[in-house]
Amino acid sequence: MIDIMREYRVALPSWIEEELASVPAAVPDRTERMRLVHRLADRNWREGDGGPFAALVAERGTGRIVSVGVNVVLASGVSSAHAEVVALGLAQAATGGWDLGGDGRPAHELVVNWRPCIQCYGATMWSGVRGLVVAGEGPDLEKLTTFDEGPLGADWAEQFEARGIEVVQDVLRDEALAVFRAYREAVDAGEVTVYNARGGVA
């Protein structure tokens, strides 16, 4: 008989509770939601759980925070445990279904501190969210962090829009870049592990 693993676990780090202790259940202002994402992203890499990435899922109409996620690749040992995947999965668990835009449900949006990588692009598209809010897009992330985000097409935003997912860009972009710059300083100092920096080299 083949001895195989039947499950794996991805969980938020314990410090998340401390960061969320003073956050109200609803954050109606989209900029304030992004500000929270930046705060989580900055602490995440400093705690050693993964890259400088965070995300949250909120109800678009009320601003109620349904879930948050941070990149826990290093903490979990699971390469797919990106912030968007964690936030979407926790939101789906919280709402009791895979479709975050289904009939009878509030419209949800994903807020993340940069345009999703190629993996999270698909995860976002298939999650049912009705909106995607990003701090920015473009080559700055890869240049600063050395992460390989994958071969995403130039029409990435248009593809979301064609599927009924509104894309809002450049929400607190400079703040996102500040987090990435701080992370890069730690990379250059040899203080953190960049877990996908092969850049196509085997």
Backbone as JSON Lines, residues from 0, in Angstrom:
{"i":0,"aa":"M","n":[0.84,-1.2,0.0],"ca":[0.0,0.0,0.0],"c":[0.87,1.25,0.0]}
{"i":1,"aa":"I","n":[0.49,2.22,-0.82],"ca":[1.23,3.46,-0.89],"c":[0.9,4.31,0.33]}
{"i":2,"aa":"D","n":[1.93,4.8,0.98],"ca":[1.75,5.66,2.14],"c":[1.81,7.11,1.67]}
{"i":3,"aa":"I","n":[0.67,7.78,1.68],"ca":[0.62,9.15,1.19],"c":[0.02,10.08,2.24]}
{"i":4,"aa":"M","n":[0.38,11.36,2.11],"ca":[-0.25,12.4,2.94],"c":[-1.67,12.62,2.42]}
{"i":5,"aa":"R","n":[-2.6,12.82,3.31],"ca":[-3.99,13.03,2.91],"c":[-4.45,14.47,3.09]}
{"i":6,"aa":"E","n":[-3.64,15.29,3.72],"ca":[-4.0,16.7,3.9],"c":[-2.75,17.5,4.21]}
{"i":7,"aa":"Y","n":[-2.85,18.8,3.99],"ca":[-1.81,19.71,4.44],"c":[-2.5,20.94,5.01]}
{"i":8,"aa":"R","n":[-1.76,21.67,5.81],"ca":[-2.38,22.78,6.54],"c":[-1.68,24.09,6.22]}
{"i":9,"aa":"V","n":[-2.48,25.1,5.94],"ca":[-2.0,26.46,5.75],"c":[-2.78,27.33,6.72]}
{"i":10,"aa":"A","n":[-2.09,28.04,7.57],"ca":[-2.76,28.86,8.6],"c":[-2.11,30.23,8.7]}
{"i":11,"aa":"L","n":[-2.88,31.19,9.16],"ca":[-2.34,32.52,9.41],"c":[-1.43,32.48,10.64]}
{"i":12,"aa":"P","n":[-0.39,33.3,10.66],"ca":[0.48,33.37,11.84],"c":[-0.26,33.98,13.03]}
{"i":13,"aa":"S","n":[0.21,33.67,14.21],"ca":[-0.49,34.1,15.42],"c":[-0.48,35.61,15.6]}
{"i":14,"aa":"W","n":[0.51,36.31,15.06],"ca":[0.58,37.76,15.25],"c":[-0.55,38.5,14.54]}
{"i":15,"aa":"I","n":[-1.25,37.84,13.64],"ca":[-2.37,38.48,12.94],"c":[-3.41,38.98,13.93]}
{"i":16,"aa":"E","n":[-3.69,38.22,14.97],"ca":[-4.69,38.63,15.95],"c":[-4.32,39.96,16.59]}
{"i":17,"aa":"E","n":[-3.06,40.14,16.89],"ca":[-2.6,41.4,17.48],"c":[-2.8,42.56,16.5]}
{"i":18,"aa":"E","n":[-2.47,42.34,15.23],"ca":[-2.61,43.39,14.22],"c":[-4.06,43.78,13.97]}
{"i":19,"aa":"L","n":[-4.96,42.82,14.12],"ca":[-6.37,43.08,13.83],"c":[-7.18,43.5,15.05]}
{"i":20,"aa":"A","n":[-6.55,43.51,16.22],"ca":[-7.29,43.76,17.47],"c":[-8.01,45.1,17.47]}
{"i":21,"aa":"S","n":[-7.43,46.11,16.84],"ca":[-8.04,47.44,16.86],"c":[-8.75,47.78,15.54]}
{"i":22,"aa":"V","n":[-8.82,46.82,14.63],"ca":[-9.46,47.07,13.33],"c":[-10.96,46.81,13.45]}
{"i":23,"aa":"P","n":[-11.8,47.74,13.05],"ca":[-13.25,47.51,13.13],"c":[-13.69,46.41,12.17]}
{"i":24,"aa":"A","n":[-14.85,45.85,12.43],"ca":[-15.35,44.76,11.59],"c":[-15.57,45.22,10.16]}
{"i":25,"aa":"A","n":[-15.92,46.47,9.96],"ca":[-16.12,47.03,8.63],"c":[-15.2,48.22,8.42]}
{"i":26,"aa":"V","n":[-14.55,48.25,7.28],"ca":[-13.68,49.36,6.89],"c":[-14.2,49.87,5.55]}
{"i":27,"aa":"P","n":[-15.14,50.8,5.58],"ca":[-15.81,51.23,4.34],"c":[-14.89,51.89,3.32]}
{"i":28,"aa":"D","n":[-13.83,52.55,3.79],"ca":[-12.96,53.29,2.89],"c":[-11.94,52.34,2.25]}
{"i":29,"aa":"R","n":[-11.92,52.29,0.93],"ca":[-11.04,51.38,0.19],"c":[-9.57,51.68,0.46]}
{"i":30,"aa":"T","n":[-9.23,52.95,0.58],"ca":[-7.84,53.32,0.86],"c":[-7.41,52.79,2.22]}
{"i":31,"aa":"E","n":[-8.3,52.85,3.2],"ca":[-7.97,52.34,4.53],"c":[-7.82,50.82,4.51]}
{"i":32,"aa":"R","n":[-8.59,50.16,3.67],"ca":[-8.42,48.71,3.54],"c":[-7.04,48.38,2.98]}
{"i":33,"aa":"M","n":[-6.61,49.17,2.0],"ca":[-5.27,48.95,1.44],"c":[-4.19,49.28,2.46]}
{"i":34,"aa":"R","n":[-4.42,50.3,3.25],"ca":[-3.44,50.65,4.28],"c":[-3.25,49.48,5.26]}
{"i":35,"aa":"L","n":[-4.33,48.8,5.6],"ca":[-4.23,47.62,6.46],"c":[-3.44,46.52,5.76]}
{"i":36,"aa":"V","n":[-3.67,46.31,4.49],"ca":[-2.94,45.3,3.73],"c":[-1.44,45.6,3.76]}
{"i":37,"aa":"H","n":[-1.06,46.86,3.56],"ca":[0.36,47.21,3.6],"c":[0.97,46.92,4.97]}
{"i":38,"aa":"R","n":[0.23,47.22,6.0],"ca":[0.74,46.98,7.35],"c":[0.99,45.49,7.58]}
{"i":39,"aa":"L","n":[0.05,44.67,7.14],"ca":[0.21,43.22,7.3],"c":[1.37,42.7,6.45]}
{"i":40,"aa":"A","n":[1.5,43.22,5.23],"ca":[2.57,42.78,4.35],"c":[3.94,43.1,4.93]}
{"i":41,"aa":"D","n":[4.07,44.28,5.49],"ca":[5.36,44.69,6.05],"c":[5.73,43.85,7.27]}
{"i":42,"aa":"R","n":[4.75,43.59,8.11],"ca":[5.07,42.77,9.28],"c":[5.35,41.33,8.88]}
{"i":43,"aa":"N","n":[4.67,40.85,7.86],"ca":[4.8,39.45,7.5],"c":[6.23,39.05,7.18]}
{"i":44,"aa":"W","n":[6.9,39.82,6.33],"ca":[8.26,39.42,5.99],"c":[9.21,39.62,7.17]}
{"i":45,"aa":"R","n":[8.92,40.63,7.99],"ca":[9.77,40.86,9.15],"c":[9.65,39.72,10.16]}
{"i":46,"aa":"E","n":[8.49,39.09,10.21],"ca":[8.28,37.95,11.11],"c":[8.85,36.65,10.54]}
{"i":47,"aa":"G","n":[9.2,36.66,9.26],"ca":[9.8,35.48,8.65],"c":[8.83,34.45,8.13]}
{"i":48,"aa":"D","n":[7.56,34.84,7.95],"ca":[6.56,33.87,7.51],"c":[6.53,33.67,6.0]}
{"i":49,"aa":"G","n":[6.99,34.67,5.25],"ca":[6.98,34.58,3.8],"c":[7.33,35.92,3.2]}
{"i":50,"aa":"G","n":[6.93,36.12,1.95],"ca":[7.24,37.36,1.26],"c":[6.44,38.55,1.75]}
{"i":51,"aa":"P","n":[6.75,39.74,1.22],"ca":[6.1,40.98,1.68],"c":[4.75,41.2,1.02]}
{"i":52,"aa":"F","n":[3.85,40.25,1.23],"ca":[2.56,40.29,0.54],"c":[1.42,40.01,1.51]}
{"i":53,"aa":"A","n":[0.33,40.75,1.32],"ca":[-0.88,40.55,2.13],"c":[-2.09,40.85,1.26]}
{"i":54,"aa":"A","n":[-3.23,40.37,1.7],"ca":[-4.48,40.58,0.97],"c":[-5.63,40.5,1.96]}
{"i":55,"aa":"L","n":[-6.77,41.02,1.53],"ca":[-7.98,40.83,2.32],"c":[-9.17,40.74,1.37]}
{"i":56,"aa":"V","n":[-10.22,40.1,1.86],"ca":[-11.48,40.03,1.14],"c":[-12.5,40.8,1.95]}
{"i":57,"aa":"A","n":[-13.22,41.71,1.28],"ca":[-14.23,42.53,1.95],"c":[-15.5,42.56,1.13]}
{"i":58,"aa":"E","n":[-16.61,42.77,1.81],"ca":[-17.86,43.03,1.11],"c":[-17.76,44.41,0.48]}
{"i":59,"aa":"R","n":[-18.06,44.5,-0.79],"ca":[-17.88,45.77,-1.49],"c":[-18.82,46.85,-0.96]}
{"i":60,"aa":"G","n":[-20.04,46.49,-0.66],"ca":[-21.02,47.48,-0.25],"c":[-20.8,48.03,1.14]}
{"i":61,"aa":"T","n":[-20.45,47.17,2.08],"ca":[-20.35,47.57,3.48],"c":[-18.92,47.77,3.96]}
{"i":62,"aa":"G","n":[-17.96,47.18,3.27],"ca":[-16.59,47.23,3.75],"c":[-16.3,46.22,4.84]}
{"i":63,"aa":"R","n":[-17.24,45.33,5.12],"ca":[-17.0,44.31,6.15],"c":[-15.86,43.41,5.73]}
{"i":64,"aa":"I","n":[-14.88,43.27,6.63],"ca":[-13.73,42.42,6.35],"c":[-14.14,40.96,6.58]}
{"i":65,"aa":"V","n":[-14.06,40.17,5.55],"ca":[-14.43,38.76,5.62],"c":[-13.23,37.89,5.98]}
{"i":66,"aa":"S","n":[-12.06,38.26,5.43],"ca":[-10.85,37.48,5.71],"c":[-9.63,38.34,5.41]}
{"i":67,"aa":"V","n":[-8.51,37.93,5.95],"ca":[-7.22,38.49,5.58],"c":[-6.29,37.33,5.26]}
{"i":68,"aa":"G","n":[-5.25,37.64,4.49],"ca":[-4.26,36.63,4.18],"c":[-2.89,37.26,4.07]}
{"i":69,"aa":"V","n":[-1.89,36.51,4.43],"ca":[-0.5,36.91,4.2],"c":[0.21,35.73,3.54]}
{"i":70,"aa":"N","n":[1.34,36.01,2.94],"ca":[2.12,34.97,2.3],"c":[2.8,34.12,3.38]}
{"i":71,"aa":"V","n":[2.45,32.86,3.42],"ca":[3.01,31.97,4.44],"c":[3.76,30.79,3.81]}
{"i":72,"aa":"V","n":[4.39,31.05,2.68],"ca":[5.15,29.99,2.01],"c":[6.25,29.45,2.91]}
{"i":73,"aa":"L","n":[7.01,30.33,3.53],"ca":[8.1,29.87,4.38],"c":[7.59,29.2,5.64]}
{"i":74,"aa":"A","n":[6.55,29.74,6.24],"ca":[6.01,29.17,7.48],"c":[5.35,27.82,7.24]}
{"i":75,"aa":"S","n":[4.72,27.64,6.08],"ca":[3.96,26.41,5.82],"c":[4.73,25.38,5.01]}
{"i":76,"aa":"G","n":[5.73,25.84,4.24],"ca":[6.42,24.93,3.34],"c":[5.6,24.6,2.11]}
{"i":77,"aa":"V","n":[4.57,25.38,1.84],"ca":[3.67,25.15,0.7],"c":[3.84,26.3,-0.28]}
{"i":78,"aa":"S","n":[4.29,26.01,-1.5],"ca":[4.63,27.07,-2.44],"c":[3.42,27.87,-2.91]}
{"i":79,"aa":"S","n":[2.22,27.3,-2.83],"ca":[1.02,28.01,-3.28],"c":[0.39,28.89,-2.2]}
{"i":80,"aa":"A","n":[0.99,28.93,-1.02],"ca":[0.39,29.65,0.11],"c":[0.66,31.15,0.03]}
{"i":81,"aa":"H","n":[0.23,31.73,-1.09],"ca":[0.36,33.17,-1.29],"c":[-0.77,33.9,-0.58]}
{"i":82,"aa":"A","n":[-0.58,35.19,-0.37],"ca":[-1.55,35.98,0.4],"c":[-2.95,35.92,-0.21]}
{"i":83,"aa":"E","n":[-3.04,36.04,-1.53],"ca":[-4.36,36.02,-2.17],"c":[-5.05,34.67,-2.0]}
{"i":84,"aa":"V","n":[-4.29,33.6,-2.19],"ca":[-4.86,32.25,-2.06],"c":[-5.35,32.02,-0.64]}
{"i":85,"aa":"V","n":[-4.57,32.46,0.34],"ca":[-4.96,32.3,1.74],"c":[-6.21,33.12,2.04]}
{"i":86,"aa":"A","n":[-6.22,34.38,1.62],"ca":[-7.38,35.24,1.9],"c":[-8.64,34.71,1.22]}
{"i":87,"aa":"L","n":[-8.51,34.3,-0.04],"ca":[-9.69,33.77,-0.76],"c":[-10.18,32.48,-0.13]}
{"i":88,"aa":"G","n":[-9.27,31.59,0.2],"ca":[-9.68,30.33,0.81],"c":[-10.37,30.53,2.15]}
{"i":89,"aa":"L","n":[-9.84,31.43,2.97],"ca":[-10.48,31.7,4.26],"c":[-11.83,32.37,4.07]}
{"i":90,"aa":"A","n":[-11.95,33.23,3.07],"ca":[-13.25,33.87,2.8],"c":[-14.28,32.84,2.34]}
{"i":91,"aa":"Q","n":[-13.86,31.91,1.5],"ca":[-14.77,30.87,1.04],"c":[-15.19,29.96,2.19]}
{"i":92,"aa":"A","n":[-14.25,29.66,3.08],"ca":[-14.6,28.87,4.25],"c":[-15.57,29.63,5.16]}
{"i":93,"aa":"A","n":[-15.35,30.94,5.3],"ca":[-16.2,31.76,6.17],"c":[-17.61,31.92,5.62]}
{"i":94,"aa":"T","n":[-17.71,31.99,4.3],"ca":[-19.03,32.2,3.69],"c":[-19.72,30.89,3.31]}
{"i":95,"aa":"G","n":[-18.99,29.81,3.42],"ca":[-19.6,28.5,3.16],"c":[-19.72,28.11,1.71]}
{"i":96,"aa":"G","n":[-18.86,28.65,0.85],"ca":[-18.93,28.25,-0.55],"c":[-17.81,28.81,-1.39]}
{"i":97,"aa":"W","n":[-17.6,28.19,-2.53],"ca":[-16.48,28.55,-3.39],"c":[-16.72,29.81,-4.22]}
{"i":98,"aa":"D","n":[-17.98,30.24,-4.35],"ca":[-18.31,31.36,-5.22],"c":[-18.59,32.62,-4.39]}
{"i":99,"aa":"L","n":[-17.62,33.53,-4.37],"ca":[-17.77,34.75,-3.58],"c":[-18.59,35.82,-4.29]}
{"i":100,"aa":"G","n":[-19.19,35.45,-5.42],"ca":[-20.07,36.39,-6.12],"c":[-21.37,35.75,-6.51]}
{"i":101,"aa":"G","n":[-21.72,34.65,-5.86],"ca":[-22.91,33.88,-6.22],"c":[-24.21,34.56,-5.85]}
{"i":102,"aa":"D","n":[-25.29,34.04,-6.39],"ca":[-26.62,34.57,-6.11],"c":[-26.91,34.56,-4.61]}
{"i":103,"aa":"G","n":[-27.47,35.65,-4.14],"ca":[-27.84,35.74,-2.73],"c":[-26.69,36.09,-1.81]}
{"i":104,"aa":"R","n":[-25.51,36.3,-2.36],"ca":[-24.35,36.66,-1.54],"c":[-23.96,38.11,-1.81]}
{"i":105,"aa":"P","n":[-23.37,38.77,-0.84],"ca":[-22.85,40.11,-1.11],"c":[-21.72,40.02,-2.13]}
{"i":106,"aa":"A","n":[-21.55,41.05,-2.92],"ca":[-20.41,41.12,-3.82],"c":[-19.15,41.36,-3.0]}
{"i":107,"aa":"H","n":[-18.12,40.59,-3.28],"ca":[-16.87,40.69,-2.54],"c":[-15.77,41.22,-3.45]}
{"i":108,"aa":"E","n":[-14.77,41.87,-2.82],"ca":[-13.6,42.3,-3.57],"c":[-12.34,41.86,-2.83]}
{"i":109,"aa":"L","n":[-11.32,41.6,-3.62],"ca":[-10.01,41.23,-3.09],"c":[-9.11,42.46,-3.15]}
{"i":110,"aa":"V","n":[-8.49,42.79,-2.04],"ca":[-7.58,43.92,-1.94],"c":[-6.18,43.35,-1.7]}
{"i":111,"aa":"V","n":[-5.23,43.7,-2.56],"ca":[-3.89,43.1,-2.46],"c":[-2.83,44.15,-2.79]}
{"i":112,"aa":"N","n":[-1.63,43.99,-2.21],"ca":[-0.64,45.05,-2.31],"c":[0.18,45.05,-3.6]}
{"i":113,"aa":"W","n":[-0.2,44.28,-4.59],"ca":[0.32,44.41,-5.95],"c":[-0.52,43.54,-6.86]}
{"i":114,"aa":"R","n":[-0.37,43.73,-8.14],"ca":[-1.07,42.88,-9.1],"c":[-0.74,41.41,-8.82]}
{"i":115,"aa":"P","n":[-1.72,40.52,-8.84],"ca":[-1.44,39.12,-8.52],"c":[-0.43,38.47,-9.46]}
{"i":116,"aa":"C","n":[0.35,37.55,-8.93],"ca":[1.25,36.74,-9.74],"c":[0.4,35.81,-10.62]}
{"i":117,"aa":"I","n":[1.05,35.04,-11.44],"ca":[0.31,34.21,-12.38],"c":[-0.57,33.18,-11.67]}
{"i":118,"aa":"Q","n":[-0.09,32.64,-10.55],"ca":[-0.91,31.68,-9.79],"c":[-2.14,32.36,-9.2]}
{"i":119,"aa":"C","n":[-1.92,33.49,-8.56],"ca":[-3.01,34.17,-7.87],"c":[-3.97,34.84,-8.84]}
{"i":120,"aa":"Y","n":[-3.5,35.11,-10.04],"ca":[-4.37,35.62,-11.09],"c":[-5.5,34.64,-11.35]}
{"i":121,"aa":"G","n":[-5.14,33.38,-11.54],"ca":[-6.16,32.36,-11.77],"c":[-7.04,32.15,-10.55]}
{"i":122,"aa":"A","n":[-6.42,32.11,-9.38],"ca":[-7.2,31.9,-8.16],"c":[-8.22,33.0,-7.96]}
{"i":123,"aa":"T","n":[-7.82,34.24,-8.26],"ca":[-8.73,35.38,-8.12],"c":[-9.86,35.29,-9.13]}
{"i":124,"aa":"M","n":[-9.53,34.98,-10.37],"ca":[-10.52,34.92,-11.43],"c":[-11.6,33.88,-11.14]}
{"i":125,"aa":"W","n":[-11.2,32.76,-10.56],"ca":[-12.14,31.66,-10.33],"c":[-12.82,31.7,-8.97]}
{"i":126,"aa":"S","n":[-12.51,32.72,-8.17],"ca":[-13.05,32.78,-6.81],"c":[-14.47,33.34,-6.74]}
{"i":127,"aa":"G","n":[-14.88,34.04,-7.79],"ca":[-16.19,34.67,-7.79],"c":[-16.22,36.09,-7.29]}
{"i":128,"aa":"V","n":[-15.05,36.64,-6.91],"ca":[-15.06,38.03,-6.46],"c":[-15.52,38.95,-7.58]}
{"i":129,"aa":"R","n":[-16.11,40.06,-7.21],"ca":[-16.6,41.03,-8.19],"c":[-15.66,42.2,-8.37]}
{"i":130,"aa":"G","n":[-14.61,42.25,-7.55],"ca":[-13.67,43.36,-7.67],"c":[-12.27,42.95,-7.23]}
{"i":131,"aa":"L","n":[-11.28,43.58,-7.84],"ca":[-9.88,43.4,-7.48],"c":[-9.27,44.78,-7.33]}
{"i":132,"aa":"V","n":[-8.71,45.06,-6.16],"ca":[-8.09,46.34,-5.87],"c":[-6.61,46.1,-5.63]}
{"i":133,"aa":"V","n":[-5.77,46.76,-6.41],"ca":[-4.33,46.56,-6.28],"c":[-3.62,47.88,-6.05]}
{"i":134,"aa":"A","n":[-2.49,47.81,-5.33],"ca":[-1.7,49.0,-5.09],"c":[-0.96,49.43,-6.34]}
{"i":135,"aa":"G","n":[-0.62,48.47,-7.19],"ca":[0.11,48.81,-8.39],"c":[0.33,47.59,-9.25]}
{"i":136,"aa":"E","n":[0.96,47.81,-10.4],"ca":[1.35,46.73,-11.3],"c":[2.56,47.19,-12.08]}
{"i":137,"aa":"G","n":[3.2,46.26,-12.76],"ca":[4.39,46.62,-13.51],"c":[5.63,45.95,-12.96]}
{"i":138,"aa":"P","n":[6.79,46.26,-13.53],"ca":[8.03,45.55,-13.19],"c":[8.66,45.93,-11.86]}
{"i":139,"aa":"D","n":[8.14,46.95,-11.21],"ca":[8.78,47.42,-9.96],"c":[8.9,46.32,-8.92]}
{"i":140,"aa":"L","n":[7.85,45.51,-8.78],"ca":[7.86,44.46,-7.76],"c":[9.01,43.49,-8.0]}
{"i":141,"aa":"E","n":[9.14,43.0,-9.22],"ca":[10.18,42.01,-9.49],"c":[11.58,42.61,-9.36]}
{"i":142,"aa":"K","n":[11.72,43.86,-9.78],"ca":[13.02,44.52,-9.67],"c":[13.43,44.7,-8.21]}
{"i":143,"aa":"L","n":[12.46,45.09,-7.38],"ca":[12.78,45.36,-5.98],"c":[12.93,44.1,-5.15]}
{"i":144,"aa":"T","n":[12.06,43.12,-5.36],"ca":[12.05,41.96,-4.48],"c":[12.81,40.76,-5.03]}
{"i":145,"aa":"T","n":[13.05,40.72,-6.33],"ca":[13.66,39.61,-7.07],"c":[12.71,38.43,-7.24]}
{"i":146,"aa":"F","n":[11.45,38.56,-6.86],"ca":[10.48,37.48,-7.07],"c":[10.13,37.35,-8.55]}
{"i":147,"aa":"D","n":[9.92,36.13,-9.0],"ca":[9.46,35.85,-10.35],"c":[7.95,35.72,-10.31]}
{"i":148,"aa":"E","n":[7.24,36.69,-10.89],"ca":[5.79,36.7,-10.83],"c":[5.12,35.9,-11.94]}
{"i":149,"aa":"G","n":[5.89,35.39,-12.88],"ca":[5.35,34.56,-13.94],"c":[4.94,35.36,-15.17]}
{"i":150,"aa":"P","n":[4.67,34.66,-16.29],"ca":[4.39,35.31,-17.58],"c":[2.95,35.77,-17.73]}
{"i":151,"aa":"L","n":[2.6,36.82,-17.05],"ca":[1.24,37.34,-17.12],"c":[1.13,38.29,-18.31]}
{"i":152,"aa":"G","n":[0.04,38.19,-19.07],"ca":[-0.15,39.01,-20.25],"c":[-0.4,40.47,-19.94]}
{"i":153,"aa":"A","n":[-0.11,41.32,-20.92],"ca":[-0.3,42.76,-20.75],"c":[-1.78,43.11,-20.58]}
{"i":154,"aa":"D","n":[-2.67,42.25,-21.04],"ca":[-4.11,42.52,-20.95],"c":[-4.74,41.9,-19.71]}
{"i":155,"aa":"W","n":[-3.94,41.7,-18.67],"ca":[-4.43,41.01,-17.47],"c":[-5.67,41.68,-16.88]}
{"i":156,"aa":"A","n":[-5.67,43.01,-16.8],"ca":[-6.81,43.72,-16.21],"c":[-8.04,43.61,-17.1]}
{"i":157,"aa":"E","n":[-7.85,43.71,-18.39],"ca":[-8.96,43.59,-19.33],"c":[-9.62,42.22,-19.25]}
{"i":158,"aa":"Q","n":[-8.82,41.19,-19.01],"ca":[-9.37,39.85,-18.89],"c":[-10.26,39.73,-17.65]}
{"i":159,"aa":"F","n":[-9.87,40.37,-16.56],"ca":[-10.74,40.41,-15.38],"c":[-12.05,41.13,-15.69]}
{"i":160,"aa":"E","n":[-11.9,42.31,-16.28],"ca":[-13.08,43.12,-16.59],"c":[-14.04,42.37,-17.5]}
{"i":161,"aa":"A","n":[-13.52,41.61,-18.46],"ca":[-14.35,40.85,-19.38],"c":[-15.17,39.78,-18.66]}
{"i":162,"aa":"R","n":[-14.74,39.42,-17.48],"ca":[-15.42,38.41,-16.68],"c":[-16.22,39.02,-15.53]}
{"i":163,"aa":"G","n":[-16.46,40.32,-15.61],"ca":[-17.28,40.99,-14.62],"c":[-16.58,41.31,-13.32]}
{"i":164,"aa":"I","n":[-15.25,41.36,-13.34],"ca":[-14.47,41.68,-12.15],"c":[-13.84,43.05,-12.34]}
{"i":165,"aa":"E","n":[-14.34,44.03,-11.62],"ca":[-13.81,45.39,-11.73],"c":[-12.4,45.45,-11.16]}
{"i":166,"aa":"V","n":[-11.5,46.11,-11.87],"ca":[-10.12,46.27,-11.41],"c":[-9.87,47.74,-11.06]}
{"i":167,"aa":"V","n":[-9.41,47.97,-9.85],"ca":[-9.04,49.32,-9.4],"c":[-7.55,49.28,-9.11]}
{"i":168,"aa":"Q","n":[-6.8,50.18,-9.75],"ca":[-5.35,50.17,-9.62],"c":[-4.81,51.42,-8.92]}
{"i":169,"aa":"D","n":[-3.56,51.31,-8.51],"ca":[-2.8,52.43,-7.95],"c":[-3.42,53.01,-6.68]}
{"i":170,"aa":"V","n":[-3.82,52.14,-5.78],"ca":[-4.31,52.57,-4.47],"c":[-3.14,52.47,-3.49]}
{"i":171,"aa":"L","n":[-2.62,53.6,-3.07],"ca":[-1.47,53.68,-2.17],"c":[-0.25,52.96,-2.76]}
{"i":172,"aa":"R","n":[0.03,53.22,-4.02],"ca":[1.15,52.58,-4.72],"c":[2.49,52.86,-4.04]}
{"i":173,"aa":"D","n":[2.74,54.1,-3.68],"ca":[4.03,54.45,-3.08],"c":[4.26,53.71,-1.78]}
{"i":174,"aa":"E","n":[3.21,53.51,-1.02],"ca":[3.32,52.77,0.24],"c":[3.71,51.31,-0.02]}
{"i":175,"aa":"A","n":[3.16,50.74,-1.08],"ca":[3.53,49.36,-1.45],"c":[5.0,49.28,-1.8]}
{"i":176,"aa":"L","n":[5.47,50.23,-2.59],"ca":[6.87,50.23,-3.0],"c":[7.8,50.43,-1.8]}
{"i":177,"aa":"A","n":[7.36,51.18,-0.81],"ca":[8.18,51.38,0.39],"c":[8.37,50.05,1.13]}
{"i":178,"aa":"V","n":[7.32,49.25,1.19],"ca":[7.44,47.92,1.82],"c":[8.41,47.06,1.04]}
{"i":179,"aa":"F","n":[8.3,47.07,-0.29],"ca":[9.18,46.25,-1.12],"c":[10.64,46.7,-1.01]}
{"i":180,"aa":"R","n":[10.87,48.01,-0.9],"ca":[12.24,48.51,-0.76],"c":[12.86,48.06,0.56]}
{"i":181,"aa":"A","n":[12.07,48.11,1.62],"ca":[12.57,47.65,2.92],"c":[12.91,46.17,2.88]}
{"i":182,"aa":"Y","n":[12.05,45.42,2.21],"ca":[12.3,43.98,2.04],"c":[13.6,43.76,1.26]}
{"i":183,"aa":"R","n":[13.8,44.52,0.19],"ca":[15.0,44.35,-0.63],"c":[16.27,44.62,0.17]}
{"i":184,"aa":"E","n":[16.21,45.6,1.03],"ca":[17.38,45.88,1.88],"c":[17.72,44.66,2.73]}
{"i":185,"aa":"A","n":[16.69,43.99,3.22],"ca":[16.92,42.78,4.02],"c":[17.44,41.64,3.16]}
{"i":186,"aa":"V","n":[16.94,41.55,1.91],"ca":[17.45,40.54,0.98],"c":[18.94,40.76,0.73]}
{"i":187,"aa":"D","n":[19.3,41.99,0.41],"ca":[20.7,42.31,0.11],"c":[21.61,42.06,1.32]}
{"i":188,"aa":"A","n":[21.04,42.2,2.5],"ca":[21.82,41.96,3.72],"c":[21.85,40.48,4.1]}
{"i":189,"aa":"G","n":[21.18,39.64,3.32],"ca":[21.15,38.21,3.6],"c":[20.29,37.84,4.79]}
{"i":190,"aa":"E","n":[19.3,38.68,5.1],"ca":[18.5,38.46,6.3],"c":[17.21,37.69,6.05]}
{"i":191,"aa":"V","n":[16.8,37.55,4.78],"ca":[15.56,36.84,4.46],"c":[15.8,35.86,3.32]}
{"i":192,"aa":"T","n":[14.89,34.9,3.19],"ca":[14.95,33.91,2.12],"c":[13.97,34.29,1.02]}
{"i":193,"aa":"V","n":[14.47,34.42,-0.2],"ca":[13.61,34.62,-1.37],"c":[13.41,33.25,-1.97]}
{"i":194,"aa":"Y","n":[12.17,32.77,-1.95],"ca":[11.94,31.35,-2.23],"c":[11.63,31.02,-3.68]}
{"i":195,"aa":"N","n":[11.52,32.0,-4.57],"ca":[11.24,31.64,-5.97],"c":[12.05,32.48,-6.94]}
{"i":196,"aa":"A","n":[13.28,32.77,-6.62],"ca":[14.07,33.72,-7.4],"c":[14.9,33.07,-8.49]}
{"i":197,"aa":"R","n":[14.52,31.9,-8.98],"ca":[15.32,31.24,-10.01],"c":[15.27,32.0,-11.34]}
{"i":198,"aa":"G","n":[14.16,32.7,-11.58],"ca":[14.07,33.48,-12.8],"c":[14.14,32.66,-14.07]}
{"i":199,"aa":"G","n":[13.61,31.45,-14.02],"ca":[13.6,30.6,-15.2],"c":[14.83,29.72,-15.36]}
{"i":200,"aa":"V","n":[15.78,29.82,-14.46],"ca":[16.98,29.0,-14.51],"c":[16.76,27.72,-13.71]}
{"i":201,"aa":"A","n":[17.01,26.58,-14.32],"ca":[16.76,25.29,-13.64],"c":[17.8,25.05,-12.55]}
